[in-house]
Amino acid sequence: MRHFYSFILSLIFTIFAAADPEYYERLVLEPLPRGSLLASFNFKSNASLRSFEQQHFRYIPRSLGQILQHAKTKELHLRFNSGRWDAESWGARPWRGAKEGGMGVELWAWVEADTEEDAFAQWITLNHALSGLFCASLNFIDSTRTTRPSITFEPLGDHSNAFFSKLHLLHGTLPGEVVCTENLTAFLKLLPCKGKAGISSLLDGHKLFDASWQSMAIDVKPICPNDAPGCIVEMEQTVDMVLDIERSKRPHDNPIPRPVPTEELICDTSKPYSSSDTCYPLDTSNVQSWRLSEIFGRLIKGSCLATDIHGEASKSVCISAPYEHQIYTSEGSVEHKDILTNSRCYVLPSSEPFEMILPQQESQAVVSRPAPQLYASRSFTGHGQERGGVQSLLTNPSSDVAISFVYFETLPWFMKPYLHTLKAQTINSPPIPSDDIITSIYYRPALDRQRGTQLELQITLPPASTVRLTYDFEKAILRYTEYPPDANRGFDVASAVIRLFPNSSNAPSEAVYLRTTNLLLSLPTPDFSMPYNVIILTSTVMALAFGSIYNLLVRRFVGADEVEGFDLAKLKAKIKARLALLKDRFMKQKEKTQ
């Protein structure tokens, strides 16, 4: 009977382990127009909720797990982002924009607390701990950079209704943070193989931060599957980058671009003036040859503990390419083709390096990404140092489907918007009342030096229309100690967050996110050379006055005849001797001149 129970328990454990592999990784490569390449790295580490609470860490790192437990954080989302996603050329964002953040650093989390004050205290503790873990300036996210969104974000994890009432959502941004190699090093240390094996061995700071656009994301959330006993804690790490193929292939010792030799030019013979001495270069950037070692500067060093739901070696590297394209890989890898999705996935060899080569293709066919559901851009309007305006252009490319979304902005306290000037106007289409476009408004005004402005708008955009969203604001005057060292550069304003709702029953249930670019706000800046001059002059006057007064107070004045050992006759004799010597020298010099 004991052996029978042991067999049943082993079977249950095997089913549970097979349903949720503890570690999973995958790299997806997608060629983009104009000679670009989208590389998406995805890593997932799972642990049972019970072992996580008991601090039995295996694939989820102890350093991050203990921080979340100490700060009572039940769900965490951290983003490091730089560059701009070109939606017009590249199409929709990867992961529906869910793994993307605003320029700089963006953080939001659900914290367990009884009151809002306790939640904010836990939030500050979380920021300071993550600041040290990721070598970032997250400790600067204070009350002026913290908001509490109401409808923009929803928890992605599974939380019980009774427990969810104690969770508080807090959101913070650092739009001026520069993402660098130090953040990537901390990111790689959270992986089981630490960037020494698997697809993470391709991640190099020189290539990542030379990309046209890059994003690093970390998500920690609880998941309670319906087909498995108990809940698990999932930590998902994502790195997305858009590389310029031609730029990435340049050698490090000679990165200067060179013109293509005449004999290597591919000419467009369809031009009427094409001849032996006249060539119109053909654009072959979409199908140019490349290999992994050229793009990333290194090979994949074997596999890293990656298994699929069946416990077998997972397809760790995938590429989107038409079926007729030729792709060569290293020996020992196993290829799996999917004709419907035009993708090919490869199982990596366990210990041998993996190389992928995409030679020059005769076919010009490419796998295009889906078009975005919404185009958004934002800019400043007006002039002067007292007031200004913000303009957002929102375009619905669909010709027959209206879209609904939430427009969320976080403004610094010194940027005070006038809510009565908020307007929504259609462009190149019949005018629509502003109340029909903006269906609801959530506004939380700023308090000087205490909190920023929070603005959430629920907008419905008609088909094939462009809406201009505008409002005016006033610029506050700061104290001279509140200006940064580069005050004349301006102040960074965080990007706007847009969350699209599903527009039909056939649409995916997950929300689609996109973000605008940051803004650079110019405030009235004093001439800091004048305070410097005042400080220097005041210090000089104070030093002279203090020295003189100190000498008068401390020094003792006595008569010459009161000093012991002082002979006035000898002093007079020395003075007369000196004067006579000077007179003789003067007379001799005068005689020589005559």
Backbone torsions as a table, in degrees:
resi	resn	phi	psi	omega
1	MET	NA	-39.1	179.4
2	ARG	-62.1	-41.5	179.3
3	HIS	-65.4	-33.6	179.9
4	PHE	-65.8	-45.5	178.7
5	TYR	-64.7	-37.9	178.3
6	SER	-63.4	-39.2	178.5
7	PHE	-65.1	-41.5	-179.9
8	ILE	-64.6	-44.7	179.1
9	LEU	-63.2	-39.7	178.0
10	SER	-64.7	-38.3	179.4
11	LEU	-65.8	-42.6	178.6
12	ILE	-63.2	-43.7	179.2
13	PHE	-62.4	-39.0	179.7
14	THR	-66.0	-41.4	179.1
15	ILE	-64.4	-42.9	-179.8
16	PHE	-64.0	-42.4	-179.9
17	ALA	-67.5	-36.4	180.0
18	ALA	-71.7	-31.2	-178.7
19	ALA	-71.7	-32.3	-178.1
20	ASP	-132.0	89.6	177.8
21	PRO	-60.6	143.4	-174.8
22	GLU	-74.6	-23.5	178.5
23	TYR	-144.9	139.9	-176.9
24	TYR	-149.7	140.0	177.0
25	GLU	-145.4	148.9	179.5
26	ARG	-157.1	141.7	174.7
27	LEU	-116.6	126.0	179.3
28	VAL	-116.8	124.7	179.0
29	LEU	-109.2	128.8	179.8
30	GLU	-132.3	111.6	174.2
31	PRO	-63.4	137.6	-179.8
32	LEU	-116.5	162.7	177.5
33	PRO	-60.8	161.8	177.1
34	ARG	61.7	36.3	172.8
35	GLY	69.0	32.6	178.4
36	SER	-110.1	161.9	-178.8
37	LEU	-139.0	125.5	176.8
38	LEU	-94.5	121.9	178.1
39	ALA	-117.0	120.4	-178.3
40	SER	-116.9	114.6	176.8
41	PHE	-99.8	130.0	-179.7
42	ASN	-131.7	127.6	179.8
43	PHE	-127.9	133.8	178.3
44	LYS	-129.1	131.0	176.9
45	SER	-126.5	129.0	-177.1
46	ASN	-118.3	153.4	174.1
47	ALA	-154.1	147.0	177.7
48	SER	-66.3	147.6	-177.9
49	LEU	-62.5	-34.5	-179.7
50	ARG	-67.2	-46.1	178.6
51	SER	-66.3	-34.3	178.4
52	PHE	-64.8	-43.8	179.6
53	GLU	-67.9	-28.8	177.9
54	GLN	-87.8	6.5	178.1
55	GLN	60.6	39.9	171.4
56	HIS	-98.3	90.4	-173.4
57	PHE	-97.1	135.2	176.7
58	ARG	-125.6	-71.7	178.9
59	TYR	-95.8	-28.7	171.6
60	ILE	-79.2	122.5	-172.5
61	PRO	-65.7	144.4	179.5
62	ARG	-64.7	-36.4	-176.7
63	SER	-59.2	-42.9	179.6
64	LEU	-80.6	-37.6	-178.5
65	GLY	-62.5	-42.6	-179.9
66	GLN	-69.2	-31.2	175.5
67	ILE	-64.3	-45.3	-179.5
68	LEU	-64.7	-38.8	179.0
69	GLN	-69.4	-39.8	-179.3
70	HIS	-67.2	-38.3	-179.9
71	ALA	-88.2	4.2	179.4
72	LYS	53.9	44.8	179.6
73	THR	-96.3	119.4	-177.8
74	LYS	-93.5	-21.5	177.9
75	GLU	-151.6	133.4	-173.2
76	LEU	-131.6	139.6	175.4
77	HIS	-139.2	117.4	-176.9
78	LEU	-126.0	134.6	-176.8
79	ARG	-131.6	136.8	170.2
80	PHE	-121.8	122.9	-173.1
81	ASN	-141.0	145.3	173.3
82	SER	-150.3	151.0	-178.0
83	GLY	91.0	179.7	-178.6
84	ARG	-128.2	131.3	177.2
85	TRP	-79.5	121.0	-179.3
86	ASP	-86.8	90.7	-175.4
87	ALA	-67.8	-31.5	-178.6
88	GLU	-68.1	-32.4	-179.2
89	SER	-97.2	-37.0	-172.6
90	TRP	-97.4	-15.4	179.0
91	GLY	89.9	-152.4	-176.5
92	ALA	-69.2	155.4	-179.4
93	ARG	-73.3	150.0	176.0
94	PRO	-67.8	148.9	179.8
95	TRP	59.8	26.0	-179.5
96	ARG	59.1	23.2	-179.7
97	GLY	78.0	1.2	-177.1
98	ALA	-71.1	-24.8	-179.5
99	LYS	-98.4	11.1	-176.0
100	GLU	-105.3	147.7	175.7
101	GLY	-125.2	175.7	175.7
102	GLY	-73.1	169.0	178.5
103	MET	-57.8	131.9	-176.6
104	GLY	97.2	-128.8	-178.6
105	VAL	-125.4	136.3	177.4
106	GLU	-133.8	137.0	-175.7
107	LEU	-141.8	132.3	169.3
108	TRP	-143.8	147.4	-173.3
109	ALA	-154.8	155.6	173.4
110	TRP	-104.3	117.7	-174.6
111	VAL	-112.5	137.7	178.4
112	GLU	-86.3	126.3	178.6
113	ALA	-165.0	158.7	179.2
114	ASP	-83.1	-34.0	-178.7
115	THR	-128.9	167.5	179.1
116	GLU	-68.7	-32.4	178.1
117	GLU	-65.9	-41.9	177.6
118	ASP	-66.7	-37.1	178.5
119	ALA	-63.8	-40.4	179.6
120	PHE	-67.8	-36.6	176.8
121	ALA	-63.6	-41.9	176.1
122	GLN	-65.4	-35.0	178.9
123	TRP	-63.6	-43.7	178.0
124	ILE	-64.3	-40.4	177.0
125	THR	-61.4	-42.2	178.5
126	LEU	-63.1	-43.4	-178.5
127	ASN	-63.3	-43.5	-178.9
128	HIS	-67.1	-38.0	179.6
129	ALA	-69.3	-43.5	178.5
130	LEU	-67.5	-29.4	177.3
131	SER	-61.1	-42.5	178.1
132	GLY	-74.1	-32.3	-177.9
133	LEU	-71.3	-39.8	-174.9
134	PHE	-104.6	8.6	178.2
135	CYS	53.7	45.1	-179.9
136	ALA	-125.5	170.0	-177.0
137	SER	-92.6	39.2	-178.7
138	LEU	-65.6	-18.7	178.1
139	ASN	-68.7	-11.9	176.7
140	PHE	-84.7	-1.7	174.8
141	ILE	-79.8	95.5	-179.4
142	ASP	-107.9	-160.8	-177.3
143	SER	-65.9	-28.7	179.9
144	THR	-73.9	-18.0	-179.7
145	ARG	-112.3	11.7	-177.2
146	THR	-112.3	134.3	176.7
147	THR	-130.3	170.2	178.3
148	ARG	-128.0	83.8	-179.2
149	PRO	-60.0	146.1	-177.2
150	SER	-100.9	-39.6	-175.7
151	ILE	-130.2	-2.5	-175.7
152	THR	-75.8	-41.9	-176.4
153	PHE	-115.5	144.8	174.1
154	GLU	-129.0	149.0	179.4
155	PRO	-65.9	136.0	177.9
156	LEU	-90.2	-16.2	178.3
157	GLY	-88.4	176.0	179.9
158	ASP	-98.9	116.8	178.9
159	HIS	-127.0	137.4	178.7
160	SER	-68.9	152.6	-177.6
161	ASN	-63.5	-39.7	179.7
162	ALA	-66.7	-35.8	-179.0
163	PHE	-81.4	-27.1	-175.8
164	PHE	-67.7	-24.6	-179.5
165	SER	-66.0	-20.3	179.6
166	LYS	-95.0	0.8	-179.1
167	LEU	-90.1	139.1	179.7
168	HIS	-122.8	130.0	178.8
169	LEU	-92.2	127.5	175.9
170	LEU	-129.6	142.6	-174.0
171	HIS	-134.9	134.7	179.3
172	GLY	-142.4	153.0	-178.4
173	THR	-137.1	150.9	170.5
174	LEU	-129.8	83.8	-174.7
175	PRO	-67.2	-21.5	-179.0
176	GLY	-93.9	4.7	-179.0
177	GLU	-72.2	134.6	178.6
178	VAL	-96.0	119.9	178.8
179	VAL	-80.8	130.1	-173.4
180	CYS	-140.4	-174.1	-175.8
181	THR	-63.4	-29.7	179.9
182	GLU	-61.3	-37.3	177.6
183	ASN	-68.3	-38.0	178.7
184	LEU	-66.7	-38.5	179.0
185	THR	-61.8	-44.5	177.3
186	ALA	-65.4	-34.2	178.4
187	PHE	-64.8	-43.6	-178.5
188	LEU	-69.7	-30.0	-179.7
189	LYS	-67.0	-17.0	178.4
190	LEU	-80.9	-12.7	-178.4
191	LEU	-83.7	153.9	-179.7
192	PRO	-62.0	-39.5	-177.5
193	CYS	-94.9	1.8	172.5
194	LYS	56.6	27.6	-178.6
195	GLY	77.0	11.3	-179.5
196	LYS	-93.1	-19.2	-178.9
197	ALA	-149.8	164.4	-178.9
198	GLY	78.3	-168.8	-176.9
199	ILE	-67.5	-21.4	179.3
200	SER	-68.2	-16.0	177.3
201	SER	-68.6	-13.8	176.7
202	LEU	-80.9	-17.9	-174.0
203	LEU	-75.0	112.3	179.4
204	ASP	-127.2	135.9	-176.5
205	GLY	-61.4	-35.2	-179.9
206	HIS	-64.4	-39.2	-179.3
207	LYS	-79.4	-40.5	-176.1
208	LEU	-64.4	-47.0	-175.0
209	PHE	-87.9	2.8	169.6
210	ASP	-96.3	1.5	-177.8
211	ALA	-74.8	158.3	177.5
212	SER	-68.7	-30.3	179.0
213	TRP	-154.1	137.0	179.1
214	GLN	-148.8	148.7	-179.0
215	SER	-145.5	136.3	173.2
216	MET	-120.3	132.7	-175.1
217	ALA	-134.1	144.4	174.3
218	ILE	-133.2	125.1	179.9
219	ASP	-128.1	128.0	175.8
220	VAL	-124.8	124.2	-175.5
221	LYS	-154.0	153.1	174.1
222	PRO	-87.3	141.9	179.8
223	ILE	-131.4	133.1	178.8
224	CYS	-120.0	90.5	-178.8
225	PRO	-65.2	146.8	179.4
226	ASN	-75.6	-26.5	-175.2
227	ASP	-99.7	14.9	-179.3
228	ALA	-141.5	145.3	179.0
229	PRO	-74.7	140.9	176.4
230	GLY	78.1	172.9	179.6
231	CYS	-111.8	159.7	178.8
232	ILE	-126.5	159.2	173.0
233	VAL	-108.0	121.9	-176.9
234	GLU	-110.6	127.7	172.4
235	MET	-111.7	117.9	-178.1
236	GLU	-115.0	125.5	177.3
237	GLN	-114.7	133.9	-175.1
238	THR	-135.0	136.0	172.8
239	VAL	-128.2	121.1	177.6
240	ASP	-121.9	136.9	179.5
241	MET	-148.2	148.4	174.4
242	VAL	-113.2	113.3	-176.5
243	LEU	-102.8	141.5	170.6
244	ASP	-84.7	115.5	-172.9
245	ILE	-61.6	-46.2	-177.6
246	GLU	-63.8	-39.7	179.9
247	ARG	-70.9	-38.9	-178.7
248	SER	-68.3	-26.5	-178.6
249	LYS	-80.8	-9.0	179.8
250	ARG	-69.8	139.2	179.2
251	PRO	-69.6	151.6	-178.9
252	HIS	-66.2	-33.1	-177.0
253	ASP	-80.5	-10.8	179.6
254	ASN	-147.3	71.7	-174.8
255	PRO	-81.8	-0.4	-177.7
256	ILE	-73.0	129.5	179.6
257	PRO	-67.2	140.5	-179.4
258	ARG	-118.3	147.3	176.1
259	PRO	-67.4	148.1	-179.8
260	VAL	-71.5	132.5	177.0
261	PRO	-58.2	153.7	-175.7
262	THR	-61.6	-39.1	-177.0
263	GLU	-71.4	-15.0	-180.0
264	GLU	-99.4	-0.1	179.2
265	LEU	-71.6	138.9	174.2
266	ILE	-103.8	113.4	-171.9
267	CYS	-94.9	151.0	175.7
268	ASP	-89.6	101.0	-176.0
269	THR	-75.1	-7.0	179.1
270	SER	-76.5	-12.7	179.2
271	LYS	-72.4	140.7	-177.7
272	PRO	-67.4	-24.0	-178.4
273	TYR	-93.8	6.8	-179.8
274	SER	-66.8	130.1	180.0
275	SER	-153.9	-172.0	-177.6
276	SER	-69.4	-25.8	-179.5
277	ASP	-113.6	5.5	178.7
278	THR	-129.7	124.9	-175.6
279	CYS	-135.7	130.5	170.1
280	TYR	-104.0	110.5	-173.8
281	PRO	-60.8	137.3	178.5
282	LEU	-88.4	134.7	-179.4
283	ASP	-76.0	105.7	179.3
284	THR	-115.1	23.7	-176.3
285	SER	-67.5	-25.7	-177.5
286	ASN	-73.7	-22.7	-174.9
287	VAL	-126.3	25.1	-179.5
288	GLN	-73.0	154.3	-175.2
289	SER	-78.1	150.3	176.3
290	TRP	-162.6	166.1	175.4
291	ARG	-142.0	160.2	-176.2
292	LEU	-60.5	-41.1	-177.6
293	SER	-65.5	-26.5	177.0
294	GLU	-80.3	-41.5	-175.7
295	ILE	-71.5	-46.8	-175.5
296	PHE	-102.5	-6.4	178.4
297	GLY	77.3	8.7	-179.5
298	ARG	-164.1	169.2	177.7
299	LEU	-99.9	165.2	173.8
300	ILE	-79.0	124.5	-175.4
301	LYS	-90.3	74.9	177.2
302	GLY	70.7	-169.0	-179.2
303	SER	-101.7	166.2	-177.0
304	CYS	-134.6	84.1	167.4
305	LEU	55.4	22.5	-173.5
306	ALA	-90.2	125.8	177.1
307	THR	-132.8	155.5	177.8
308	ASP	-94.8	-168.2	-176.1
309	ILE	-70.5	-15.0	177.7
310	HIS	-97.1	4.6	179.7
311	GLY	80.2	5.3	179.3
312	GLU	-93.0	168.7	178.3
313	ALA	-62.7	128.0	-174.9
314	SER	-82.7	162.4	176.5
315	LYS	-82.1	96.9	-168.9
316	SER	-82.4	-23.5	-177.4
317	VAL	-126.0	126.9	178.3
318	CYS	-130.4	150.7	178.2
319	ILE	-139.3	139.6	176.3
320	SER	-93.9	113.7	-177.9
321	ALA	-153.5	145.8	176.8
322	PRO	-57.9	156.9	-174.3
323	TYR	-63.6	-31.5	-176.0
324	GLU	-81.4	-6.5	179.2
325	HIS	-75.6	143.9	178.3
326	GLN	-94.1	131.8	178.6
327	ILE	-134.3	131.7	-179.2
328	TYR	-114.7	140.0	179.6
329	THR	-132.2	172.3	-178.6
330	SER	-71.7	158.9	176.7
331	GLU	-67.5	145.5	-179.3
332	GLY	97.8	-13.5	177.7
333	SER	-88.9	152.0	-178.8
334	VAL	-115.4	128.3	-176.5
335	GLU	-99.0	139.9	174.9
336	HIS	-130.5	119.9	-178.1
337	LYS	-101.8	143.9	174.0
338	ASP	-126.6	103.5	-175.0
339	ILE	-68.4	-33.6	-177.1
340	LEU	-64.9	-41.0	-178.1
341	THR	-99.2	1.5	-178.8
342	ASN	54.4	45.8	180.0
343	SER	-129.0	153.1	176.6
344	ARG	-132.6	132.1	-179.5
345	CYS	-120.2	150.5	-174.4
346	TYR	-131.1	138.5	172.3
347	VAL	-90.5	123.3	-174.9
348	LEU	-76.4	147.2	171.3
349	PRO	-65.7	151.8	-172.2
350	SER	-66.3	-39.4	-174.1
351	SER	-131.5	-10.9	-178.0
352	GLU	-88.9	149.9	176.4
353	PRO	-64.3	149.6	-178.2
354	PHE	-116.9	130.2	178.1
355	GLU	-126.4	142.0	175.5
356	MET	-125.6	131.8	-177.9
357	ILE	-123.9	126.6	174.6
358	LEU	-113.2	99.3	-176.5
359	PRO	-73.8	174.7	176.9
360	GLN	-63.3	129.1	-175.2
361	GLN	-102.7	144.2	174.6
362	GLU	-77.9	-31.6	-179.7
363	SER	-81.1	137.6	178.2
364	GLN	-91.4	5.3	-177.5
365	ALA	-69.9	139.9	177.7
366	VAL	-134.2	157.0	175.7
367	VAL	-92.4	110.9	-176.1
368	SER	-87.1	145.9	175.7
369	ARG	-80.6	154.8	178.8
370	PRO	-64.2	151.8	179.8
371	ALA	-74.0	147.7	178.7
372	PRO	-68.6	151.9	179.0
373	GLN	-79.7	-17.1	-177.7
374	LEU	-152.7	139.4	172.8
375	TYR	-108.8	134.4	-177.0
376	ALA	-139.6	139.3	174.4
377	SER	-146.0	153.2	-176.1
378	ARG	-141.8	143.6	-178.0
379	SER	-156.0	167.3	176.3
380	PHE	-89.9	152.2	173.6
381	THR	-129.1	169.0	178.7
382	GLY	85.5	179.9	179.8
383	HIS	-149.7	166.5	-178.9
384	GLY	98.4	170.2	-176.1
385	GLN	-104.9	6.3	-177.9
386	GLU	-104.4	-45.1	-178.2
387	ARG	-135.1	168.4	177.8
388	GLY	-163.9	-170.4	-179.7
389	GLY	-149.5	160.3	177.1
390	VAL	-120.8	134.8	179.5
391	GLN	-126.0	128.0	177.5
392	SER	-121.9	127.0	177.2
393	LEU	-103.4	119.8	-177.3
394	LEU	-119.4	120.8	-174.6
395	THR	-120.2	130.3	174.4
396	ASN	-101.1	107.6	-176.6
397	PRO	-75.9	-15.2	-178.0
398	SER	-70.6	139.3	-178.1
399	SER	-90.1	-9.7	-175.9
400	ASP	-139.4	-1.3	-176.5
401	VAL	-124.2	127.2	173.6
402	ALA	-82.7	151.2	-178.9
403	ILE	-123.5	146.7	176.6
404	SER	-120.0	139.8	-177.3
405	PHE	-156.0	167.6	176.3
406	VAL	-108.3	131.0	178.5
407	TYR	-109.3	114.9	-172.9
408	PHE	-119.6	126.5	178.2
409	GLU	-126.9	140.4	173.0
410	THR	-117.8	116.2	-176.6
411	LEU	-112.4	143.8	176.5
412	PRO	-66.8	159.7	-174.4
413	TRP	-65.3	-26.4	-178.7
414	PHE	-84.1	5.1	174.8
415	MET	-116.4	97.6	-169.8
416	LYS	-102.7	104.4	-177.9
417	PRO	-78.0	151.2	171.8
418	TYR	-95.9	108.6	-174.6
419	LEU	-67.4	-27.8	-178.7
420	HIS	-71.2	-13.8	177.6
421	THR	-91.7	2.4	-179.3
422	LEU	-68.2	122.6	-178.5
423	LYS	-137.1	149.9	174.4
424	ALA	-128.7	117.4	-176.6
425	GLN	-125.8	139.4	176.8
426	THR	-83.3	149.9	-179.7
427	ILE	-119.3	134.3	177.3
428	ASN	56.7	36.5	177.0
429	SER	-157.4	164.5	179.2
430	PRO	-56.4	140.2	-177.7
431	PRO	-65.1	141.9	179.1
432	ILE	-124.5	136.1	178.3
433	PRO	-57.3	144.8	-178.2
434	SER	-62.3	-32.0	-179.9
435	ASP	-68.6	-24.6	177.7
436	ASP	-78.8	-21.4	179.3
437	ILE	-89.0	-49.8	178.1
438	ILE	-93.4	105.1	-174.9
439	THR	-86.0	-28.7	179.1
440	SER	-153.5	153.7	-177.7
441	ILE	-135.0	131.2	169.9
442	TYR	-119.7	117.0	-174.1
443	TYR	-129.4	128.9	176.0
444	ARG	-124.2	108.2	-174.2
445	PRO	-69.4	162.0	-178.5
446	ALA	-85.4	156.4	170.6
447	LEU	-120.1	132.3	-174.8
448	ASP	-55.2	122.3	175.2
449	ARG	61.8	18.9	178.9
450	GLN	-124.2	-44.4	179.7
451	ARG	-156.5	158.1	179.0
452	GLY	-91.4	-177.1	179.8
453	THR	-90.0	136.0	176.8
454	GLN	-118.5	125.1	-177.9
455	LEU	-133.1	119.8	177.4
456	GLU	-124.8	123.6	-179.4
457	LEU	-120.0	134.5	172.6
458	GLN	-100.7	116.8	-169.8
459	ILE	-121.1	141.9	172.4
460	THR	-116.7	121.9	-175.3
461	LEU	-107.7	122.4	179.4
462	PRO	-66.0	163.8	179.1
463	PRO	-64.7	145.7	174.4
464	ALA	49.6	51.6	-177.9
465	SER	-139.4	157.9	175.3
466	THR	-125.7	129.0	-178.3
467	VAL	-114.0	133.5	175.2
468	ARG	-101.8	116.0	179.9
469	LEU	-102.9	120.4	-174.8
470	THR	-133.5	153.0	169.7
471	TYR	-160.1	157.1	179.9
472	ASP	-101.7	158.0	179.0
473	PHE	-147.2	163.2	178.8
474	GLU	-114.9	141.9	-179.7
475	LYS	-95.2	129.5	178.4
476	ALA	-85.6	158.0	177.9
477	ILE	-99.2	124.1	-177.1
478	LEU	-89.8	161.0	168.9
479	ARG	-72.8	153.6	-174.2
480	TYR	-66.5	-22.6	177.7
481	THR	-78.8	-11.0	-178.5
482	GLU	-91.5	-3.7	179.0
483	TYR	-82.8	141.9	175.7
484	PRO	-73.4	170.7	179.0
485	PRO	-59.3	-35.1	178.7
486	ASP	-101.7	62.5	-172.7
487	ALA	-63.8	-34.0	-177.7
488	ASN	-73.1	-13.4	175.8
489	ARG	-69.4	-36.6	-177.9
490	GLY	115.9	-178.3	-178.2
491	PHE	-117.5	134.8	-179.1
492	ASP	-79.1	133.1	175.7
493	VAL	-109.3	128.3	-174.8
494	ALA	-61.1	151.6	179.9
495	SER	-69.4	155.5	176.2
496	ALA	-81.1	142.4	179.3
497	VAL	-105.1	129.6	-179.7
498	ILE	-121.2	126.5	178.2
499	ARG	-116.5	118.4	-179.5
500	LEU	-91.1	135.2	176.0
501	PHE	-89.0	151.5	174.6
502	PRO	-59.2	132.8	-175.1
503	ASN	-95.9	-3.4	179.2
504	SER	-159.7	173.1	179.1
505	SER	-70.6	-23.5	179.8
506	ASN	-84.9	-10.4	-178.7
507	ALA	-75.2	154.1	178.5
508	PRO	-62.4	145.1	-177.5
509	SER	-71.7	-24.8	179.7
510	GLU	-71.7	143.9	178.5
511	ALA	-73.7	151.1	178.4
512	VAL	-105.9	130.9	-177.6
513	TYR	-117.0	148.7	168.7
514	LEU	-151.0	156.2	-177.0
515	ARG	-131.8	144.8	175.8
516	THR	-82.8	177.1	176.2
517	THR	-80.2	164.0	176.3
518	ASN	-71.6	163.1	174.9
519	LEU	-116.6	153.0	179.4
520	LEU	-115.2	108.1	-175.0
521	LEU	-94.4	129.0	177.6
522	SER	-100.6	121.2	179.9
523	LEU	-105.9	161.0	174.3
524	PRO	-58.3	118.7	-174.8
525	THR	-113.8	122.6	179.1
526	PRO	-72.0	165.6	175.7
527	ASP	-81.2	102.2	-174.6
528	PHE	-71.7	-8.3	175.4
529	SER	-73.3	-28.2	179.3
530	MET	-69.1	-48.7	174.0
531	PRO	-57.7	-34.9	178.0
532	TYR	-63.5	-45.0	179.5
533	ASN	-64.1	-40.1	179.5
534	VAL	-64.6	-41.8	180.0
535	ILE	-63.8	-43.6	-179.0
536	ILE	-65.6	-45.1	-179.3
537	LEU	-65.5	-43.1	179.3
538	THR	-63.7	-41.2	179.3
539	SER	-63.9	-39.1	179.2
540	THR	-64.7	-45.7	179.3
541	VAL	-62.9	-42.5	180.0
542	MET	-64.1	-38.9	179.8
543	ALA	-65.5	-43.4	179.6
544	LEU	-66.4	-43.6	-179.3
545	ALA	-66.7	-42.6	-178.7
546	PHE	-65.1	-41.1	-179.4
547	GLY	-64.4	-41.5	-179.3
548	SER	-67.5	-46.4	-178.7
549	ILE	-65.3	-38.3	179.9
550	TYR	-64.0	-40.6	179.0
551	ASN	-64.5	-40.1	179.8
552	LEU	-66.5	-34.4	-177.5
553	LEU	-80.4	-33.7	-172.5
554	VAL	-95.7	-39.2	-173.8
555	ARG	-69.9	142.1	178.6
556	ARG	-102.5	126.9	-178.7
557	PHE	-103.1	125.6	179.0
558	VAL	-132.7	161.7	176.9
559	GLY	-72.4	156.0	-177.3
560	ALA	-67.8	-32.3	-178.6
561	ASP	-79.5	-6.9	-179.9
562	GLU	-89.5	-8.8	-177.6
563	VAL	-81.7	132.1	179.9
564	GLU	-69.6	137.3	179.3
565	GLY	76.7	12.9	-178.2
566	PHE	-96.8	124.7	-180.0
567	ASP	-116.5	111.1	-175.2
568	LEU	-69.8	-32.0	-179.0
569	ALA	-66.7	-42.6	178.0
570	LYS	-62.7	-37.9	-179.8
571	LEU	-64.6	-42.5	178.7
572	LYS	-64.0	-37.4	179.2
573	ALA	-64.9	-42.3	178.4
574	LYS	-62.9	-41.4	179.7
575	ILE	-64.3	-43.3	179.4
576	LYS	-63.7	-38.1	179.0
577	ALA	-64.4	-40.8	178.5
578	ARG	-64.3	-43.6	-179.4
579	LEU	-64.9	-38.9	178.6
580	ALA	-65.6	-39.4	178.4
581	LEU	-63.7	-43.1	178.3
582	LEU	-64.4	-36.4	-180.0
583	LYS	-67.2	-42.3	178.8
584	ASP	-61.6	-43.6	179.0
585	ARG	-63.0	-37.3	-179.7
586	PHE	-68.0	-41.1	-179.4
587	MET	-67.1	-42.2	177.7
588	LYS	-61.8	-41.3	179.3
589	GLN	-63.8	-35.4	-179.5
590	LYS	-69.9	-39.7	178.7
591	GLU	-64.7	-40.1	177.8
592	LYS	-62.9	-37.7	-179.0
593	THR	-66.7	-39.8	179.0
594	GLN	-68.5	NA	NA
